[in-house]
Structure formats: C-alpha cells, structure tokens
Amino acid sequence: MDTVCICGGGSLGHVIAGYLSAKKGMKVNILTRRPERWNRTIEVVTPEGEVLNGSLHTVSGNPEEALHGASMVLLCLPGYAIREELIRIRPYVNAQTYVGSVFSSTGFFFEAMEVLSEDVPLWGFQRVPFIARTEMYGSKARLLGYKNSHKIAVERSADKEKFRAMVERFFDAPVQLLNNHYEASFTNSNPLLHPARLYSLFKDWNPNTYYDRQFLFYEEWTDEASEVLIQMDEELFRLLDKLPVAPDYLMPILPYYESTDAPSLTRKIRSIASFKGIATPMIQTAVGWQPDLNSRYFQEDFLYGLRYVHQEAHRQGVDVPVIDEVYEWGMGMTK
C-alpha cells in the first residue's frame, strides 16, 4: 500500500487528499496545525459532478506521526511556509522519502536543498495539478479543473523514472520528467505576471494615496503592464540561456498568450474567461482604497517568487534591469 503525507490544509491539500484517498491501495496522512478541524472522511466533487469519498488514515499536528511510513510527502503550502515546514519534517524523512511541492516556483527546491539532508530525494510540480476550492474545511472540497498532463522535476534520486510513473498513476494523467529543478522553479506565470501588474498600478503609490475604487486585476489590464511583463519575460529568458535547461521547456509570454506585442497581449489577458471578476488586492478605508500589502500577490509573488529569479540572475551575472526595478520596488512595499 502506498502512503502519502500531505502537508498543509489549503484548497489543493483538501482536493489532493480526497482524490488520492479515494483510490484503492492508497493511504493518505495529513500534517496540519489544525488537526481538530479535520474529519477522517473527505468528499471531493469533480467537474463532472462525481463525488469522490476518501478516507484519511492519519490527521495530526505531529510530524513524526503524520510522516510515519510515508514514501511520498507533498507540501501544499504558500512560499512563506515552506522553509519552516521543511525544518519541522527534517528529522522524519530519509533516502526513501520523496519530499515535494505542489508548485515549485515559490522556492521549494532552493529551500529544500539547504534544509534537508543530501540523501533525501526531492520533487515538485512545475504547475499545480488541479484547480481547487475548499467548501467545508477538513471535510469537503471541489475539484474545479484538471490538467491534461503534468511536468515534474526530481532531484537526488537514482530511479527518477520509477517515481515519475508513480506520480502518473496517482494523478491519472501523463507525467513528463523535466531535466532539473530549474525547469520547475523558473516560470513566467505568477512570479512575473502579478508583479508586473502591481508595479504598473502602484509604482507611484505612497501611504497618503487613496483610490476611488478597487480595480479589476485582469479585465482592466493595461498596455503598460504588458510592456513590463514582456521586458521581464525577455530578461528571464536571458537568465535561462545561462542555465542547463531545455530551450523549449518554457514558452515566452507572447506566444503563450497568442500575442505579438503589448496591445495584443493586453486584449488577450482582458478576454480570458477564467480571469473575469478577479479583483486587485486592495483594502477599503474610510477615505478610499489602498493596495493590500499583506495579500498573497505581494507577500508571495515578490518574496517567494520573483526573489529567486532575481537572485539567480545576479548569481549568473545576467543583466536584468526591469526585474531589478520591479523587485526592489516590491520589496520596499512589503517591508
């Protein structure tokens, strides 16, 4: 029987726990700081309306108990929580425990290589496997969308193919093995997309600045945001030229969004149905609206997303003036 330990109680943690524990021959443990709020059974509703009923083996706040017998660990956590969780689980993982992350561009591999012993195999998804939402904490979640295939990186393993096949079996979709952790860690999605838009919106903001409304993040996307994103993307690819990555592992922003320049990119982003209705992270005060500096878009996408691109570019001696400007502005906003 395969034993998986899921660390974290967010939407992805709920859906993956229910999805895997509903399978025959699977034992799923949950490591959470709120074990008292979890049921031992969990229900996941799929996009087709099917109800998956999972049964959790162990739910605990004690890492020794939750990791007992686990051959796979999957962190479903925001970037700011990764390092602390790795330190918590460090005494209870070994060369037979594959420790991974549901999303790798928030620094998982860089943190894990520092925190965990060199004999512990590491793995991570390039992009999240599901679109997920929690409906009732600890007992019910909704799987809103699947990926047709998955890409993962595996490091410190002598049998990457065997592990790849196991992930494919668990998640019921083809899994491609990336060449290395750089190909999972560096993407031009949230770590570039969100900072580019925030910078274009708020670069001249100060604590005495108030806005008369809350902006729509994507539907009111501007050509200025597109220009910043395109330039950041070009700088990211200059960094990738210095790294041991496949030249086609990542598609540049313009072809990815079927665009040719900033105005066409703006039109495309504004038109995407799944982006409709998403508000810019802002808070309302008695005298108007201001950016929400504690939101995930600021606290994660600068500190635990763009940060790693910025650091690696400087380590490799790559000139990234726009990334520098956006990153330094964002870090100033999050102090």
N, C-alpha and C positions, 0 to 999 in steps of 0.2 A: 504494500500500500504506500502511495506517495504522500508525504507530509509537507505541507507548505505553511509557512508562517507569514502572515500579512501584518505589517507594522503601520498603524495609523487607522483612523476612523472617519476619513473623508468619504466623498461620494464614490471615488474609484475603489477605495478599500472595501466599501459595502458591496458594490457590484461584483468585484472580483471574488470576494469571499463567498457570495451567494452562488456565483457562476461556477466556481471550482468545487465548492462543497456539494453541489447538486449532482456532480459526476460520480459514477461508481468508482470505487477504489481510491478515492481522494480523502485525505484527512486535512482539514484546514484549522489552523490555530490563529488567534488574533492577539496581537500585543497592543494594548491600548491603555491610556491613562484613565479611561473611564469604563472599566470592565463592568461596573454595576448597571450600566445603561444598555448593555447588550443582552439580547435573547440568545438562547442556544440554537434557535432556528432562525433562518433569514430567508426572506422572499424577494425574488428579483423578477420584475416584469419586463419582457423583451419587447422590441419594436413591433413584433408580430402579435403581441398580446398573450404569448405563452407565459405561464407562471413557473419559474424555477424555484423549487423548495430545497434549500440547503440546510444541512445540519452541521453546526460548528463543533469541533472536537474539544477545543480549549479556548477560553477567553480569559485573559489575565493581564494584569499590570506588571507582572514579574517576568522579566526577560528569560530567566532560566527555565521557568515553567512553560512559557509560550514557545520557546525555541527547541524544546526537548524533541528530539527525533526528526527535526526538520532538515530536509535536504535542499530546500529552496526557501529563501527569505526574499520578500518583496516589500520594499519601502514605498508606501503610498502617502508621501508627506511633502509639504512645501519645502522649498530650498532652505529656509532658515532653520528647519527642524532636523535636517539630515545629519549634520555632524554630531549633534547631541545624541541622536538615536544610535548612530554607529558606535559611539563610546559606550552606550548602555548595553549593546548586544555583544560587544567585543569579547568578553570572557566566555561566551557561549557559542561561538562559531569556530569552525576549523576547516581543514582542507576538503572535507566532504560537504561543506555548506556553501551553496551558491548564493551570495548576497547581492541583491539587485535593486533597481529602482524602476518605478512605473514610467518615469520620464527623466531623461538624462541631462537635459540642457540647463538644469539648475545646480550643477556642480557635483553630482553624485560621485563620479569616478575620481575626480580630483580630491575630494574629501576622503573617500574610502581608501585610496592609495596611501594617504597619510595616516589614517586612523587604524586600519586593520592590518593584521599580520600579512606578510607577503605570500603565505601559503593559502590564504582564503580566496577562492575564485570569485570574480566579480562579474556582474552582467547588468544590462539595462536596455530598456526600450528607447528607440530614437523618438518615437511619438507615442502617446498614450494609446492603449489597445481599444478602449471603449470611450464613448461619451456617456457620462453617468450623472445620476442625481439621487440624492438621498431623500426618501419620502417620510420615513419614520426612523429616527436614529436607533441603530442597533437591531433593527428587525425588518425593514422594508426599503427597497431601492428600485430605481427604474434604469434599465439599460436603454439609452436613447439612440445609440448608433454603434455599429461595428466598423472596423477597418477590414478591407478585403485581404490585406496581408500586413505583416509586421516586420520591422527591422530591429535586430538586437545586436549589441556588442557584447562579447565575452572576453574577459582577460584572466590571466593566471590559471588557465585550465589546459590540461593535456588532452581533453576529449571534448572540444567545442561542438563538434557535430552531434554527439550523443545528447548534449544539453539542448542544442537547437531543436532537435527532434522532439525532446520532451516538452519544450515550450509550445511547439506546434501542436502537439497532442492536447496540451492543457487548454489552449486558446482557440482551437478549431479553425485555424487559418494558416496559410503558408507563412513560414518564417524565414527571412533571409539573414544570413550571418554577415555582419559588417566586418570590415578589415581590422578595426581597432576602436578604442573608446573615443577617439577624436570624432569619428563619424557619427557617433551617438550624441556626443556632448555639444558639438557646434552645429546649430541650425539657424536659419534666418526666420524662424517663426516668432514666438513671443519675446525672446531676448532682444530682437531688433524691432519688431513690429510695434510693441507697446511703447518702448522708449522714444521711438521716432515720433509717434503721435503726441505723446505727453510733452515732449520738447517743443514741438511746433505750437502746441496750445498754450503752454505756461512758461516759456523761456523768459518772459519779461515780468513774471509774477513776483510780487512781494507781499508780505503779510497784511499790507494795507490795501491790497487789490481785491475787489469783490466783483462777481459777475451776476448778471440779472437772471441767469437760468443755468440749468445743468445741460451740458452739451451731449449729443449722441456721439459715441466714440467712433463708430464706423460710418454711419449714414451721413455724417457731416464731415467726413474725412476731407482734407484739403490737398491741393497741389503742393503746398509747402511740406506737408507731412510726407507725401510721396517722394519729393526730391530728397528729403533727409533719409528716408528709408532706402532709396536707390543708392545713394552715396555710401551709407553704412554697409549695404549688401556688397557693393564693389570692394570695399575695404576688407570685409570678411573673406571674400574670395582671394584677395591678395595674401591674407594670412594662410588660407588653406593651401595655396601654392607652395608654402614652406613646410607643410605637414605631410606625413605619409598616408594620405587619403586618396581614394579613387577619384579621378577627375569628374565622374558623373554621379557621385553619391548624393549630391545635393543640387537641386535646380535653382538657378538665380531667381530673384524676386519677379522680374518682368515676365519671363516665360512661364513661371509658375502661375502667375495671375493672368496669363494670356494677354499681356500688355506690351506696349512698345516704348512708352515714355511716361512722364509723370501724369499728364492729364488722363491718359487712358487707364493708368493704374488707379487713379482716384475714382474714375467712373466704375471700374470693376469692383473695387473694395466697397463702394457705396451700394452696389447692387446685390451683394451676396446675401441670400435669404437667411442663412444661419447667423449673420451678423446683425440682423434687424433688431432694433429695440435695445441694444446694449448701450448703457449709459456710461459716460466718462466718470471715473471715480472722483466724486465731489461731495462736499458736505454743505448743508444749508445752515446759515447763521441768521441772526436777527436782521442783518443788513445786506445779505446776499450770499452767493455761492463762492466757495473756495475749493482748490484741489484737496482731495483726501490723501494726505501724505502717508497715512498708515495703511492704505489699501495695498492689496497684493500687487497691483500694477507698479507701484513704486517700490515697496519693500522686497518683492521677489525679483522682478524683472531687471532691476538695476543691481541690487546687492548680490543676487544669486543667479543671474543670467548674463547680462551684458558684462558684468565684472570679469568673468572667466575669459571672454573674448578679448577684452581689453588687456588683461594680464598676459595672456598668451601672445598677443600681438607685440607687446613690449619685450617679452622674453625672446621672441624670434627676431626682434629688430625691424618689424614691419611698421611703416608709417601709416597711421590711421587717424588723421586729424578730425574727421567728423565724429567718429566713435569716441575719441578723446573728449571732444567738446560736449557731446550728449551725456557721456558717462560722468564726467566731472560735474556737470550741471545737476544730474540726477542725484549724485552722491551728496551734493550740497543741499538738495531739497529733502533728503531723508535723514539728515543729521538731527 
